[in-house]
Amino acid sequence: MKPSLRAGIEYELVYRVPQSKIVPALYPEAEEFQLMPEVFATGYLVGLLEWACVKCLDPHLNWPEEQTLGTHINISHEAPTPPGFEVKARVKLTEVDGRRLFFYVEADDGKDVIARGTHERYVVDKARFVAKVEEKKRSTM
């Protein structure tokens, strides 16, 4: 981690919602999802907020050897967003506790605030993390 990694850094990610990120596309094999409205899916919204946090952190890490993984998210999804709308995801690093990083996150679609909440990420050494995953895979075979 670089010395520049400290509370207060912010990032904004702008993303136009494609048809492939609506509720029926989230799990095409889920019959129930196929009958739901064609709006930006909460699962993809979570991913967008995580992506904004990753982009916020990258310049402050020894990338790609150091990376971050999401460990907790607590957001509200407050308004529907149809495909074609542009979503702005804004994130702010509010606390650094060793390798634990805490964010305030928010998103809007130009008409409504569609999400707000908090997100926690953890800095990992990619090689060590991949080694743990490989060990886990070997132990279950």
Beta strands, then each sheet from edge to edge (+ up, - down):
strand 1: 10-16
strand 2: 66-77
strand 3: 86-97
strand 4: 100-108
strand 5: 113-125
sheet 1: 1+ 3- 4+ 5- 2+
end
